[in-house]
Amino acid sequence: MKCRTLVLLFAALPGAAAAQVIYKCTDANGGTLIANAKVDKSCRAIVSGPETAMPAPPKAKAAATPSPAGFPRVGEDTQKARDGDRRHILEQELATEQRGLEQAKKDLAEQEALGPANANRLPPYRDRVGQHERNIQAIQKELANLK
């Protein structure tokens, strides 16, 4: 069966170059036929040439100014005030996370001090410490990105 399919495929290739479409058809017995023309309704196109292919849409160029001409602009003083507010909020969050980390480490140390019998209770405490450490790193990264 595979040999027949390959023979039909190679026989269809020269015609397919002219037609630029190759169809895969399935007969009533479940056999596969490769052809350059539709034999019946079970055929579907598997390869099409450049004549039948849709061209790629042209890429849009980035605008020189990302905002429209009439778009309202924020004054420099206003933006500096906003940046200052953002820095202040991030610093508050950082201080809160640092306090939370200290408390989480203290809680973990207390649980570890209870001995190996409580080892199955430690993962949530370690997770809490790790979460606070990740939050601190993220806030520090945000602070570093501020102007």
N, CA, C and O of each residue as an XYZ file, in Angstrom:
588
protein
N       0.820     -1.184      0.000
C       0.000      0.000      0.000
C       0.874      1.262      0.000
O       0.571      2.229     -0.700
N       1.958      1.248      0.787
C       2.848      2.409      0.847
C       3.541      2.619     -0.490
O       3.748      3.754     -0.918
N       3.894      1.536     -1.139
C       4.565      1.630     -2.432
C       3.635      2.302     -3.448
O       4.067      3.149     -4.230
N       2.366      1.918     -3.427
C       1.385      2.504     -4.353
C       1.236      4.000     -4.100
O       1.147      4.792     -5.038
N       1.210      4.374     -2.834
C       1.077      5.778     -2.483
C       2.282      6.571     -2.954
O       2.132      7.673     -3.483
N       3.475      6.025     -2.769
C       4.684      6.707     -3.212
C       4.723      6.843     -4.726
O       5.103      7.890     -5.251
N       4.329      5.783     -5.426
C       4.311      5.839     -6.891
C       3.341      6.919     -7.350
O       3.649      7.691     -8.258
N       2.179      6.973     -6.728
C       1.203      7.991     -7.103
C       1.701      9.392     -6.761
O       1.441     10.349     -7.490
N       2.410      9.501     -5.662
C       2.956     10.793     -5.289
C       3.967     11.276     -6.321
O       3.912     12.422     -6.768
N       4.886     10.399     -6.694
C       5.893     10.785     -7.688
C       5.268     11.023     -9.054
O       5.743     11.867     -9.814
N       4.225     10.298     -9.369
C       3.537     10.512    -10.644
C       2.806     11.851    -10.635
O       2.676     12.502    -11.672
N       2.333     12.252     -9.472
C       1.576     13.493     -9.367
C       2.465     14.722     -9.315
O       2.004     15.820     -9.631
N       3.717     14.574     -8.929
C       4.590     15.733     -8.769
C       4.791     16.540    -10.043
O       4.703     17.766     -9.976
N       5.056     15.935    -11.207
C       5.216     16.776    -12.392
C       3.947     17.555    -12.724
O       4.022     18.722    -13.109
N       2.810     16.938    -12.583
C       1.561     17.645    -12.821
C       1.300     18.682    -11.750
O       0.699     19.722    -12.019
N       1.748     18.403    -10.535
C       1.528     19.331     -9.442
C       2.320     20.612     -9.649
O       1.897     21.687     -9.223
N       3.468     20.496    -10.303
C       4.255     21.697    -10.556
C       3.480     22.654    -11.439
O       3.566     23.869    -11.265
N       2.727     22.119    -12.380
C       1.934     22.969    -13.252
C       0.678     23.451    -12.532
O       0.317     24.623    -12.628
N       0.014     22.550    -11.811
C      -1.230     22.899    -11.144
C      -0.975     23.643     -9.833
O      -1.810     24.436     -9.398
N       0.179     23.389     -9.200
C       0.582     24.025     -7.952
C      -0.276     23.637     -6.758
O      -0.186     24.285     -5.715
N      -1.112     22.594     -6.872
C      -1.901     22.104     -5.746
C      -1.810     20.594     -5.729
O      -1.963     19.948     -6.765
N      -1.560     20.022     -4.548
C      -1.532     18.570     -4.389
C      -2.617     18.214     -3.384
O      -2.740     18.845     -2.334
N      -3.404     17.194     -3.720
C      -4.509     16.768     -2.880
C      -4.229     15.412     -2.273
O      -3.584     14.569     -2.895
N      -4.711     15.199     -1.063
C      -4.644     13.899     -0.403
C      -6.077     13.396     -0.303
O      -6.936     14.048      0.291
N      -6.327     12.218     -0.898
C      -7.667     11.659     -0.937
C      -7.688     10.317     -0.213
O      -6.694      9.591     -0.205
N      -8.819      9.997      0.391
C      -9.000      8.719      1.067
C     -10.126      7.983      0.365
O     -11.226      8.513      0.208
N      -9.836      6.729     -0.066
C     -10.876      5.970     -0.767
C     -11.757      5.219      0.226
O     -11.535      5.299      1.434
N     -12.758      4.487     -0.275
C     -13.731      3.786      0.560
C     -13.071      2.727      1.443
O     -13.588      2.432      2.520
N     -11.959      2.153      1.025
C     -11.263      1.129      1.802
C     -10.282      1.719      2.812
O      -9.619      0.969      3.529
N     -10.177      3.031      2.882
C      -9.260      3.673      3.807
C      -7.889      3.920      3.211
O      -6.995      4.403      3.907
N      -7.701      3.599      1.938
C      -6.423      3.833      1.272
C      -6.226      5.306      0.986
O      -7.188      6.066      0.883
N      -4.975      5.699      0.857
C      -4.640      7.095      0.601
C      -4.167      7.254     -0.832
O      -3.396      6.445     -1.348
N      -4.647      8.316     -1.461
C      -4.262      8.628     -2.826
C      -3.787     10.074     -2.849
O      -4.471     10.958     -2.333
N      -2.631     10.322     -3.439
C      -2.104     11.665     -3.610
C      -2.265     12.013     -5.082
O      -1.833     11.265     -5.959
N      -2.899     13.170     -5.347
C      -3.167     13.536     -6.742
C      -3.073     15.040     -6.906
O      -3.073     15.794     -5.933
N      -2.992     15.462     -8.183
C      -2.922     16.887     -8.475
C      -4.297     17.455     -8.812
O      -4.416     18.637     -9.134
N      -5.329     16.629     -8.741
C      -6.696     17.067     -8.975
C      -7.595     16.351     -7.979
O      -7.284     15.243     -7.541
N      -8.710     16.982     -7.621
C      -9.642     16.347     -6.700
C     -10.297     15.163     -7.387
O     -10.834     15.287     -8.488
N     -10.247     14.012     -6.727
C     -10.867     12.807     -7.262
C     -12.313     12.733     -6.794
O     -13.201     12.381     -7.570
N     -12.553     13.061     -5.533
C     -13.906     13.097     -4.987
C     -13.938     14.075     -3.814
O     -13.002     14.847     -3.608
N     -15.032     14.031     -3.049
C     -15.199     14.984     -1.957
C     -14.269     14.736     -0.777
O     -14.097     15.623      0.060
N     -13.666     13.559     -0.688
C     -12.789     13.250      0.437
C     -11.406     13.870      0.280
O     -10.581     13.753      1.187
N     -11.135     14.512     -0.817
C      -9.817     15.100     -1.084
C      -9.669     16.445     -0.372
O     -10.608     17.234     -0.269
N      -8.445     16.666      0.114
C      -8.145     17.969      0.703
C      -6.754     18.395      0.250
O      -5.861     17.564      0.082
N      -6.584     19.688      0.056
C      -5.309     20.224     -0.414
C      -4.271     20.116      0.707
O      -4.532     20.521      1.840
N      -3.097     19.571      0.387
C      -2.037     19.472      1.388
C      -0.835     20.335      1.034
O      -0.068     20.714      1.920
N      -0.657     20.655     -0.250
C       0.438     21.507     -0.690
C      -0.114     22.438     -1.749
O      -0.812     22.010     -2.669
N       0.203     23.710     -1.611
C      -0.195     24.649     -2.649
C       0.996     25.505     -3.011
O       1.859     25.782     -2.179
N       1.031     25.910     -4.235
C       2.165     26.675     -4.748
C       2.028     28.149     -4.467
O       1.049     28.588     -3.864
N       3.016     28.920     -4.907
C       3.024     30.353     -4.644
C       1.867     31.092     -5.309
O       1.471     32.159     -4.841
N       1.313     30.539     -6.402
C       0.210     31.220     -7.070
C      -1.048     31.209     -6.208
O      -1.853     32.138     -6.271
N      -1.219     30.160     -5.402
C      -2.429     30.062     -4.588
C      -2.210     30.532     -3.166
O      -3.170     30.661     -2.406
N      -0.988     30.787     -2.794
C      -0.704     31.209     -1.434
C      -0.990     32.697     -1.272
O      -0.800     33.480     -2.203
N      -1.446     33.076     -0.091
C      -1.704     34.480      0.201
C      -0.383     35.153      0.573
O       0.384     34.601      1.361
N      -0.106     36.328      0.024
C       1.124     37.018      0.408
C       1.018     37.517      1.849
O      -0.073     37.793      2.349
N       2.154     37.622      2.491
C       2.186     38.110      3.866
C       1.818     39.586      3.875
O       2.218     40.325      2.976
N       1.066     40.027      4.872
C       0.710     41.447      4.925
C       1.957     42.280      5.164
O       2.864     41.841      5.871
N       2.019     43.464      4.595
C       3.194     44.309      4.803
C       3.295     44.715      6.265
O       2.290     44.947      6.937
N       4.529     44.795      6.738
C       4.755     45.174      8.128
C       4.552     46.681      8.274
O       5.047     47.475      7.474
N       3.819     47.044      9.305
C       3.582     48.453      9.568
C       4.826     49.055     10.220
O       5.428     48.459     11.114
N       5.188     50.222      9.766
C       6.335     50.902     10.354
C       5.896     51.612     11.623
O       4.779     52.122     11.711
N       6.784     51.638     12.597
C       6.491     52.318     13.850
C       6.430     53.820     13.600
O       7.221     54.380     12.841
N       5.484     54.441     14.251
C       5.337     55.882     14.095
C       6.503     56.598     14.775
O       7.042     56.124     15.775
N       6.875     57.735     14.221
C       7.969     58.511     14.800
C       7.576     59.006     16.189
O       8.411     59.041     17.093
N       6.311     59.389     16.365
C       5.804     59.792     17.671
C       4.739     58.778     18.075
O       3.745     58.625     17.366
N       4.922     58.080     19.197
C       3.998     57.022     19.566
C       2.608     57.518     19.962
O       1.650     56.748     19.895
N       2.473     58.767     20.368
C       1.162     59.270     20.750
C       0.663     60.261     19.699
O       1.466     60.936     19.055
N      -0.648     60.351     19.524
C      -1.202     61.283     18.537
C      -0.849     62.727     18.861
O      -0.478     63.058     19.987
N      -0.971     63.567     17.859
C      -0.576     64.970     18.020
C      -1.409     65.671     19.088
O      -0.873     66.483     19.842
N      -2.700     65.381     19.171
C      -3.566     66.055     20.132
C      -3.618     65.382     21.499
O      -4.413     65.773     22.354
N      -2.779     64.377     21.710
C      -2.801     63.626     22.966
C      -2.293     64.516     24.094
O      -1.249     65.154     23.949
N      -3.012     64.572     25.219
C      -2.558     65.464     26.308
C      -1.236     65.001     26.903
O      -0.998     63.808     27.091
N      -0.402     65.960     27.189
C       0.915     65.661     27.762
C       0.923     66.051     29.226
O       0.256     67.000     29.641
N       1.690     65.299     30.000
C       1.836     65.593     31.427
C       3.051     66.499     31.593
O       4.107     66.268     31.005
N       2.878     67.517     32.393
C       3.979     68.440     32.631
C       5.113     67.760     33.391
O       4.914     66.769     34.093
N       6.297     68.318     33.232
C       7.482     67.730     33.864
C       7.373     67.729     35.380
O       7.741     66.747     36.026
N       6.874     68.814     35.955
C       6.720     68.888     37.411
C       5.701     67.855     37.903
O       5.907     67.216     38.936
N       4.615     67.698     37.168
C       3.590     66.719     37.540
C       4.160     65.309     37.495
O       3.905     64.500     38.387
N       4.936     65.016     36.449
C       5.522     63.677     36.328
C       6.529     63.427     37.446
O       6.584     62.325     37.991
N       7.314     64.422     37.787
C       8.274     64.259     38.886
C       7.545     63.992     40.200
O       7.995     63.181     41.010
N       6.420     64.676     40.409
C       5.636     64.451     41.632
C       5.086     63.022     41.650
O       5.094     62.357     42.686
N       4.617     62.569     40.508
C       4.099     61.200     40.420
C       5.211     60.181     40.674
O       5.012     59.193     41.380
N       6.371     60.432     40.095
C       7.505     59.528     40.314
C       7.900     59.503     41.786
O       8.225     58.449     42.331
N       7.869     60.669     42.424
C       8.189     60.742     43.846
C       7.179     59.959     44.685
O       7.550     59.258     45.626
N       5.893     60.090     44.330
C       4.855     59.323     45.029
C       5.071     57.824     44.842
O       4.928     57.044     45.783
N       5.411     57.440     43.641
C       5.644     56.020     43.367
C       6.820     55.498     44.180
O       6.753     54.416     44.764
N       7.897     56.274     44.211
C       9.073     55.875     44.995
C       8.701     55.722     46.474
O       9.109     54.762     47.127
N       7.928     56.671     46.989
C       7.533     56.625     48.400
C       6.692     55.376     48.686
O       6.900     54.711     49.701
N       5.750     55.055     47.805
C       4.902     53.874     47.978
C       5.747     52.603     47.929
O       5.563     51.702     48.747
N       6.668     52.531     46.974
C       7.526     51.346     46.868
C       8.416     51.188     48.102
O       8.636     50.072     48.572
N       8.918     52.290     48.616
C       9.751     52.219     49.823
C       8.942     51.729     51.019
O       9.446     50.969     51.846
N       7.669     52.170     51.111
C       6.790     51.678     52.183
C       6.549     50.177     52.033
O       6.604     49.433     53.011
N       6.283     49.742     50.808
C       6.067     48.314     50.558
C       7.319     47.507     50.891
O       7.228     46.409     51.439
N       8.479     48.051     50.561
C       9.734     47.364     50.861
C       9.909     47.197     52.371
O      10.291     46.125     52.841
N       9.628     48.264     53.131
C       9.755     48.192     54.589
C       8.767     47.168     55.158
O       9.114     46.412     56.066
N       7.551     47.139     54.632
C       6.555     46.169     55.094
C       7.003     44.747     54.799
O       6.873     43.868     55.651
N       7.527     44.512     53.604
C       8.004     43.174     53.230
C       9.198     42.751     54.077
O       9.313     41.580     54.438
N      10.083     43.685     54.396
C      11.235     43.355     55.240
C      10.789     42.964     56.639
O      11.333     42.031     57.230
N       9.797     43.676     57.173
C       9.255     43.294     58.486
C       8.591     41.921     58.396
O       8.747     41.095     59.296
N       7.858     41.680     57.324
C       7.224     40.380     57.128
C       8.245     39.260     57.009
O       8.027     38.164     57.526
N       9.363     39.527     56.328
C      10.426     38.537     56.194
C      11.034     38.215     57.561
O      11.262     37.049     57.882
N      11.295     39.246     58.361
C      11.846     39.013     59.699
C      10.906     38.140     60.533
O      11.353     37.225     61.224
N       9.602     38.426     60.464
C       8.632     37.648     61.225
C       8.552     36.215     60.698
O       8.462     35.272     61.483
N       8.584     36.046     59.370
C       8.523     34.709     58.784
C       9.751     33.884     59.171
O       9.637     32.688     59.440
N      10.921     34.519     59.198
C      12.137     33.813     59.614
C      12.056     33.426     61.090
O      12.500     32.346     61.478
N      11.492     34.306     61.906
C      11.342     34.024     63.328
C      10.394     32.833     63.528
O      10.671     31.939     64.327
N       9.269     32.833     62.792
C       8.307     31.731     62.886
C       8.932     30.411     62.425
O       8.709     29.365     63.035
N       9.710     30.470     61.354
C      10.375     29.266     60.859
C      11.369     28.734     61.890
O      11.446     27.528     62.128
N      12.127     29.643     62.498
C      13.108     29.223     63.510
C      12.406     28.562     64.704
O      12.901     27.578     65.252
N      11.265     29.102     65.096
C      10.501     28.511     66.202
C      10.046     27.090     65.852
O      10.126     26.185     66.683
N       9.571     26.904     64.622
C       9.108     25.581     64.195
C      10.267     24.592     64.103
O      10.120     23.419     64.448
N      11.424     25.072     63.634
C      12.598     24.201     63.541
C      13.100     23.814     64.933
O      13.645     22.726     65.119
N      12.917     24.701     65.901
C      13.377     24.430     67.255
C      12.547     23.342     67.937
O      13.005     22.742     68.909
N      11.346     23.081     67.448
C      10.488     22.061     68.041
C      10.993     20.651     67.780
O      10.535     19.696     68.407
N      11.939     20.523     66.852
C      12.562     19.229     66.617
C      12.117     18.577     65.323
O      11.240     19.080     64.621
N      12.746     17.434     65.018
C      12.476     16.747     63.749
C      11.068     16.153     63.666
O      10.617     15.809     62.573
N      10.379     16.028     64.774
C       9.020     15.473     64.748
C       8.065     16.393     63.987
O       7.044     15.938     63.470
N       8.389     17.661     63.918
C       7.528     18.635     63.236
C       8.040     18.991     61.844
O       7.652     20.025     61.300
N       8.888     18.174     61.262
C       9.492     18.482     59.965
C       8.444     18.607     58.858
O       8.641     19.365     57.908
N       7.346     17.879     58.967
C       6.318     17.962     57.913
C       5.531     19.267     57.994
O       4.774     19.580     57.075
N       5.689     20.028     59.064
C       5.000     21.312     59.209
C       5.851     22.474     58.700
O       5.362     23.603     58.656
N       7.097     22.239     58.315
C       8.009     23.315     57.936
C       7.778     23.903     56.538
O       7.983     25.105     56.367
N       7.370     23.137     55.543
C       7.266     23.723     54.190
C       6.452     25.007     54.083
O       6.891     25.920     53.383
N       5.295     25.138     54.731
C       4.583     26.424     54.606
C       5.382     27.598     55.168
O       5.307     28.709     54.644
N       6.145     27.354     56.228
C       6.957     28.427     56.809
C       8.102     28.806     55.874
O       8.427     29.984     55.726
N       8.708     27.806     55.247
C       9.778     28.084     54.271
C       9.213     28.806     53.049
O       9.849     29.709     52.506
N       8.031     28.408     52.627
C       7.393     29.072     51.480
C       7.134     30.549     51.785
O       7.336     31.410     50.929
N       6.690     30.830     52.996
C       6.424     32.211     53.389
C       7.698     33.042     53.376
O       7.685     34.191     52.932
N       8.797     32.473     53.858
C      10.092     33.173     53.829
C      10.502     33.436     52.381
O      10.926     34.541     52.040
N      10.373     32.420     51.538
C      10.736     32.574     50.127
C       9.887     33.620     49.421
O      10.397     34.390     48.607
N       8.590     33.653     49.730
C       7.701     34.637     49.111
C       8.111     36.055     49.488
O       8.150     36.940     48.632
N       8.414     36.272     50.745
C       8.853     37.612     51.177
C      10.177     37.990     50.503
O      10.360     39.142     50.108
N      11.090     37.044     50.372
C      12.369     37.332     49.714
C      12.155     37.702     48.245
O      12.793     38.627     47.741
N      11.261     36.984     47.556
C      10.977     37.306     46.149
C      10.311     38.676     46.018
O      10.622     39.439     45.103
N       9.400     38.980     46.928
C       8.740     40.285     46.894
C       9.748     41.412     47.105
O       9.673     42.447     46.442
N      10.682     41.214     48.020
C      11.708     42.232     48.275
C      12.566     42.441     47.032
O      12.872     43.578     46.673
N      12.952     41.358     46.376
C      13.747     41.489     45.152
C      12.975     42.246     44.073
O      13.541     43.097     43.388
N      11.697     41.942     43.921
C      10.880     42.612     42.900
C      10.740     44.101     43.195
O      10.830     44.924     42.284
N      10.526     44.446     44.442
C      10.386     45.863     44.808
C      11.717     46.598     44.610
O      11.734     47.732     44.130
N      12.819     45.960     44.975
C      14.124     46.578     44.764
C      14.400     46.791     43.280
O      15.007     47.791     42.897
N      13.963     45.869     42.455
C      14.140     46.019     41.005
C      13.318     47.206     40.502
O      13.795     47.993     39.685
N      12.086     47.333     40.990
C      11.254     48.477     40.598
C      11.879     49.788     41.039
O      11.879     50.762     40.286
N      12.402     49.822     42.232
C      13.057     51.039     42.719
C      14.278     51.386     41.866
O      14.532     52.559     41.594
N      15.025     50.379     41.448
C      16.207     50.624     40.619
C      15.824     51.164     39.239
O      16.599     51.890     38.617
N      14.622     50.805     38.761
C      14.179     51.264     37.437
C      13.652     52.694     37.447
O      13.483     53.294     36.385
N      13.390     53.246     38.621
C      12.899     54.626     38.695
C      14.020     55.586     38.318
O      15.200     55.311     38.535
N      13.629     56.690     37.764
C      14.607     57.703     37.367
C      15.106     58.471     38.558
O      15.938     59.367     38.412
